[in-house]
Amino acid sequence: GSVATIALPDYAYGDTVRCQIVKPDGNMYNVQELDDNHDEFISKVPSTNCAVLVNVTSEKVIGKWMLISEGFELSG
């Protein structure tokens, strides 16, 4: 298998309020709540607010993935 990274950039002057991943089977997970025991195929990238690693070890992970980020950016 291989590992794929799915990421959205952090806001330059703001914060990510919510980050969700939608798997090919339609199940949606809050990325901030993922831990090592949550799902055998996905894990949170700890150095960013909205990124996951997808461990491609089965045909179950083949398909359309969607990463959704909600946040705000401050303007000057």
Sequence and secondary structure as in RCSB ss.txt:
>XXXX:A:sequence
GSVATIALPDYAYGDTVRCQIVKPDGNMYNVQELDDNHDEFISKVPSTNCAVLVNVTSEKVIGKWMLISEGFELS
G
>XXXX:A:secstr
 EEEEEE    TTEEEEEEEEE TTS EEEGGG  TTT SSEEE TTSSSEEEEEE SGGG S  EEEEEEEE  
 
